[in-house]
């Protein structure tokens, strides 16, 4: 059933590209009202949350998006089981699932795709999508491709790959289904493993489409220039972190390929895209309601009814384009720039004195049951401190042992067994700004 449903969603989404701006705004408004009613009547949290702010059901037809109370990750996680609309879902069940079924292709209760991330808040969050919502995401993601067809192609992905992370989960979702037919060959490159180990497999695969974090793709481009690999991707899709102008130029000069900047988050896996033929990045207003603010923006995911996120605080800053006369390819809001908080790349020296990186996404996406918040502080070329806030009700010793095991695995996968670390249990990690953000990765040495 997945392929027919994806094609149906694609047909509907393609029709939206030919609508006027006013028609898109009306469509967005209708989707927002429908979701608002559904959340109010099916999520005990939202009914109480809105009632506490003086909002009753009779107010739902007219209340403005900007007049709703703000939801953030802390509020969401503290009320998670009352927020989701499936009464059989619990944090304990999700935690057990993530611990026992780490494969990105596995589904909770054989029904839900689970994404976990600390994002920029430093607190672990869960994000669920049912099969219909996941198919909508896949249909929406087809907008990333200028010439989508039925031809079988070779695909490669570089990023965090050993858990339920957004990028690899979406990349591998065709596996074990009829959609796998379109993957003539595929390769997953774990960014936390030595990339030299993938040279032969990359050269054998020679992917048509290369997807992943800009930093990882930049490293592959450097390997191409050094003669370590020989590939010529037709399309390169970057996502998961900011794509700088310098990195864009370097990748383009290396492969002369079609370069796509995919903007997404765990809260909504397809928010917008900038393609070669566009001057700006388009926000998909038919799937997301975006309200800009001084410190970030507020997101309403218009397609997730399993875990409704309504006026949810996001930390990225969006610089919108006000005029519409210069470019009207799609009837969506355009963004000049996305200012995302970019974490530092961790560089350590191995036993041979060679510098080896650990990509920050490895820590951003780290999941350990019982770990509530955390921060990594690099204290030297061969040392770091891991600050840990342990969830109330969890056994401290068990969580500390698990943290040590996971950090040891991360270092071993990069052949950095010589790097020392210390786990420091703390009550809280101080944040900055109204959203309580803090820098997930810090350097405290020169």
C-alpha positions in Angstrom: 0.0 0.0 0.0 2.9 2.3 0.5 3.8 3.1 -3.1 0.2 3.9 -4.2 -0.2 6.2 -1.1 3.1 8.0 -1.8 2.1 8.5 -5.4 -1.3 9.9 -4.3 0.4 12.3 -1.9 2.8 13.3 -4.6 0.0 14.0 -7.0 -1.7 16.3 -4.4 1.5 18.0 -3.5 2.5 18.6 -7.1 -0.9 20.4 -7.6 0.0 22.7 -4.8 3.0 24.0 -6.8 0.6 25.5 -9.3 -1.6 27.3 -6.8 -1.5 31.0 -6.1 0.1 32.3 -2.9 -3.4 33.1 -1.5 -4.6 29.6 -2.2 -1.6 28.2 -0.4 -2.2 30.4 2.6 -5.9 29.3 2.7 -4.8 25.6 2.4 -2.3 26.1 5.3 -5.0 27.7 7.4 -7.4 24.9 6.8 -4.8 22.3 7.7 -3.9 24.2 10.8 -7.6 24.4 12.0 -8.1 20.7 11.3 -5.0 19.8 13.3 -5.9 22.2 16.1 -9.4 20.6 16.5 -7.9 17.1 16.4 -5.3 17.9 19.0 -7.8 19.5 21.3 -10.1 16.5 21.2 -7.6 13.7 21.1 -4.7 14.9 23.2 -5.5 15.4 26.9 -2.4 17.6 27.2 -3.6 20.2 24.6 -7.0 20.4 26.1 -5.6 21.2 29.5 -2.7 23.3 28.1 -5.1 25.6 26.2 -7.7 25.7 29.0 -5.0 26.9 31.4 -4.5 29.8 29.0 -8.2 30.6 28.8 -8.7 28.9 25.4 -11.9 26.9 25.0 -13.2 24.8 22.1 -15.4 27.7 21.0 -12.3 29.8 20.4 -10.6 27.3 18.0 -12.3 28.6 14.8 -11.0 32.1 15.2 -7.9 32.1 17.4 -4.7 33.2 15.6 -1.6 30.9 15.4 0.3 33.7 17.2 -2.1 33.8 20.1 -1.6 30.1 21.1 0.7 29.3 24.0 4.3 28.2 23.0 5.3 24.6 23.2 8.9 23.6 23.7 10.8 20.3 24.1 10.8 20.5 27.9 7.1 20.9 28.0 6.6 18.2 25.4 8.7 15.6 27.2 7.3 16.4 30.6 3.8 15.7 29.2 4.7 13.3 26.5 2.2 10.5 27.2 -0.7 12.9 27.5 0.4 14.8 24.3 0.6 11.9 21.9 -2.8 10.7 20.5 -2.2 7.0 20.9 -2.9 5.9 24.5 -0.7 2.8 24.1 2.5 4.9 23.7 4.7 5.6 26.7 8.2 6.9 27.3 9.2 3.6 28.9 8.0 1.7 25.8 9.9 4.0 23.5 13.1 3.8 25.7 12.9 0.0 25.6 12.4 0.0 21.9 15.4 2.3 21.2 17.5 0.2 23.5 16.5 -3.2 22.0 15.9 -2.3 18.4 18.6 0.2 17.3 18.2 -0.5 13.6 16.8 2.6 11.8 14.4 0.4 9.7 12.7 -1.1 12.8 9.3 0.3 13.9 7.8 0.7 17.3 4.8 -1.7 17.6 5.5 -2.4 13.9 3.7 0.9 13.3 5.7 3.9 14.3 8.9 5.4 13.0 10.8 6.8 16.0 13.3 9.6 15.7 15.3 10.7 18.7 17.4 13.8 19.0 18.8 16.2 21.6 18.9 18.9 18.9 20.0 22.3 20.1 18.3 22.1 23.5 20.6 19.4 24.9 17.6 17.4 26.1 16.6 14.2 24.5 13.3 14.2 22.6 11.2 11.6 21.0 9.3 12.2 17.7 6.9 9.6 16.3 5.4 9.2 12.8 2.9 6.6 11.8 3.0 4.9 8.4 0.7 7.4 6.6 2.7 10.3 8.0 5.9 8.7 6.9 4.6 8.2 3.4 3.6 11.8 3.3 7.2 12.7 4.3 8.6 10.5 1.5 6.2 12.1 -1.0 7.2 15.6 0.2 10.9 14.7 0.0 10.5 14.0 -3.8 10.5 17.8 -4.2 14.2 17.7 -3.5 14.7 16.1 -6.9 14.3 18.2 -10.1 13.8 15.2 -12.4 12.3 12.4 -10.4 11.6 9.3 -12.4 11.2 5.6 -12.1 14.7 4.7 -13.2 16.7 2.6 -10.7 19.7 4.4 -9.3 22.6 4.0 -6.9 22.4 5.9 -3.6 24.9 6.7 -0.8 24.4 8.3 2.6 27.0 9.7 5.0 26.0 10.6 8.5 25.2 9.1 11.9 24.0 5.6 11.0 23.7 3.3 14.1 20.5 4.5 15.6 17.1 6.1 14.9 18.4 9.3 13.5 16.3 11.3 11.0 18.6 11.2 8.0 19.5 7.5 7.9 16.0 6.5 8.9 14.5 8.3 5.9 17.3 7.1 3.6 16.8 3.4 4.6 13.0 3.5 4.8 12.6 1.8 1.3 14.5 -1.2 2.6 12.3 -4.4 3.0 9.5 -2.9 1.0 8.5 -2.7 -2.7 10.3 0.7 -2.9 13.6 -1.0 -2.5 13.3 -1.9 -6.2 14.4 1.7 -6.9 17.6 1.3 -5.0 19.8 -0.4 -7.6 22.6 -0.3 -5.0 23.0 1.6 -1.8 25.7 2.4 0.7 25.5 3.8 4.2 28.7 5.5 5.4 28.9 5.9 9.2 30.5 9.3 9.8 31.9 8.0 13.1 33.9 5.3 11.4 37.2 6.0 9.6 36.1 7.2 6.2 39.1 5.6 4.5 37.5 2.2 5.2 34.7 3.1 2.7 36.9 4.0 -0.3 36.7 0.7 -2.1 32.9 0.4 -1.5 32.3 3.9 -2.7 34.3 3.3 -5.9 32.4 0.1 -6.5 29.0 1.8 -5.8 29.7 5.0 -7.7 26.4 6.6 -6.5 24.2 8.7 -8.7 22.8 10.4 -5.6 24.9 11.3 -2.6 23.1 12.5 0.6 24.4 13.5 4.0 25.8 16.2 6.3 27.7 19.0 4.5 30.8 18.3 6.6 30.9 14.7 5.7 30.3 15.3 2.0 33.0 18.0 2.1 35.4 15.3 3.5 34.5 13.0 0.7 35.1 15.8 -1.8 38.6 16.2 -0.3 39.2 12.5 -0.6 38.1 12.8 -4.3 40.7 15.5 -4.9 43.3 13.5 -3.2 42.6 10.6 -5.5 41.4 8.3 -2.7 38.0 7.9 -4.3 36.6 8.3 -7.8 32.9 9.0 -7.9 30.8 11.4 -9.9 27.4 11.9 -8.3 24.6 13.5 -10.4 22.9 15.0 -7.3 24.3 15.9 -3.9 21.8 16.6 -1.2 23.1 18.3 2.0 21.1 18.4 5.2 21.3 18.1 9.0 23.6 21.1 9.5 24.3 24.6 7.9 25.7 24.5 4.4 28.2 27.3 4.2 28.9 29.2 1.0 32.5 28.0 1.1 31.5 24.4 1.5 29.0 24.7 -1.3 31.6 26.2 -3.6 34.1 23.4 -2.7 31.6 20.6 -3.4 30.5 22.2 -6.7 34.1 22.7 -7.9 34.9 19.1 -7.0 32.0 17.3 -8.8 30.2 20.0 -10.9 27.0 18.4 -9.6 23.5 19.5 -8.9 23.6 20.6 -5.3 20.5 20.6 -3.1 20.2 22.1 0.4 17.5 20.2 2.4 16.2 21.9 5.5 14.7 19.6 8.1 14.5 18.8 11.8 13.4 15.8 13.9 10.2 17.8 14.5 9.4 17.9 10.8 11.6 15.9 8.4 10.9 18.1 5.4 10.6 21.8 6.1 12.1 23.3 2.9 14.7 23.2 0.1 17.0 25.3 -2.0 17.9 23.9 -5.4 20.3 25.0 -8.1 17.6 26.8 -10.0 16.4 28.7 -6.9 17.8 32.0 -5.6 16.4 31.2 -2.1 15.3 28.4 0.1 11.5 27.6 -0.1 9.6 26.7 3.0 6.9 24.1 2.3 3.9 26.0 3.6 1.5 23.2 2.6 3.2 21.0 5.2 4.5 23.4 7.9 3.1 26.5 9.5 6.1 28.8 10.3 5.9 31.9 12.5 9.1 33.8 12.7 10.3 35.4 16.0 13.3 37.3 17.3 14.9 34.1 18.9 14.1 31.4 16.3 10.7 30.6 15.0 7.5 28.7 15.9 6.7 25.5 14.0 3.4 23.7 13.5 3.8 20.4 11.8 0.7 20.1 9.7 0.9 16.4 8.9 1.7 14.7 12.2 -1.4 13.7 14.0 0.3 11.1 16.1 2.4 13.6 18.0 0.9 17.1 17.3 3.4 19.9 17.5 1.6 23.2 17.5 3.5 26.5 17.8 6.6 24.6 18.9 9.7 26.6 19.6 12.6 26.1 17.2 16.0 27.8 17.7 17.1 28.4 14.1 16.8 32.0 12.8 15.0 32.4 9.5 15.7 35.5 7.4 12.7 35.8 5.1 12.4 37.4 1.7 9.7 40.0 1.7 9.3 40.8 -2.0 7.9 38.2 -4.3 8.6 39.9 -7.6 12.1 38.6 -8.2 11.3 34.9 -8.1 8.0 33.1 -8.1 8.8 29.5 -9.0 6.8 28.1 -6.1 4.0 29.8 -4.1 5.8 29.4 -0.8 7.6 31.6 1.7 11.2 32.1 0.7 14.1 32.3 3.1 17.4 34.2 2.4 19.3 32.5 5.1 19.0 30.0 8.0 21.1 30.8 10.9 21.4 27.6 12.8 23.6 27.0 15.8 26.6 25.2 14.5 28.4 22.9 16.9 32.2 22.6 16.9 33.9 19.7 15.2 35.9 17.8 17.8 39.5 17.1 16.7 41.6 14.7 18.7 45.1 13.3 18.2 45.3 9.5 18.0 48.2 7.4 19.2 50.2 8.1 16.0 49.8 11.9 16.5 47.3 12.2 13.6 44.3 14.5 14.0 41.0 12.6 13.8 37.5 14.3 13.9 34.4 13.3 15.7 31.4 14.9 14.0 29.1 16.8 16.5 26.0 15.0 15.2 27.3 11.8 17.0 26.7 13.6 20.3 23.7 15.6 19.1 22.0 12.3 18.3 23.4 10.3 21.2 20.7 8.3 23.0 21.2 6.6 26.4 18.2 5.5 28.5 18.0 7.5 31.7 20.2 10.4 30.4 18.2 13.6 30.4 20.7 16.3 29.3 24.4 16.3 28.5 27.3 18.4 27.4 30.7 17.6 26.0 33.6 19.8 27.0 36.9 19.2 25.2 39.8 19.9 27.6 42.7 18.9 25.5 43.9 17.2 22.3 43.3 13.8 24.0 40.7 14.5 26.7 37.2 15.6 27.3 34.6 15.8 30.1 31.0 14.5 29.6 28.5 16.4 31.8 25.4 14.3 32.5 22.0 15.1 34.0 20.4 11.9 34.9 16.6 11.5 34.7 14.8 11.3 38.0 13.9 7.7 38.8 16.8 6.2 36.9 19.5 4.2 38.6 22.6 6.5 38.6 25.1 3.7 38.5 23.4 1.9 35.5 23.2 5.1 33.5 26.8 6.1 34.2 28.0 2.6 33.1 26.0 2.9 29.9 27.5 6.4 29.2 31.0 5.0 29.7 30.2 2.1 27.3 28.8 4.4 24.6 31.6 6.9 24.8 34.1 4.1 24.6 32.4 2.7 21.5 32.5 6.1 19.9 36.2 6.5 20.5 37.0 2.9 19.4 35.1 3.4 16.1 37.5 6.2 15.4 40.6 4.4 16.7 40.9 7.0 19.5 41.4 4.6 22.4 44.2 6.9 23.7 41.6 9.7 24.4 40.7 10.0 28.0 37.3 11.2 29.3 35.7 11.9 32.6 31.9 11.6 33.2 30.7 14.3 35.6 27.2 13.9 37.0 25.5 17.3 37.5 22.1 18.5 38.6 21.6 20.8 35.6 23.4 22.5 32.7 23.0 26.2 32.6 21.5 27.6 29.4 21.3 31.0 27.8 18.5 32.9 26.3 14.7 32.5 26.7 14.7 29.0 25.3 17.3 27.8 27.9 19.7 26.6 25.1 23.3 25.8 25.9 26.3 24.9 23.7 26.3 21.1 23.4 30.0 21.0 22.6 32.5 23.3 24.2 36.3 23.7 23.9 38.2 24.8 27.0 41.7 24.7 25.8 43.9 26.6 23.4 
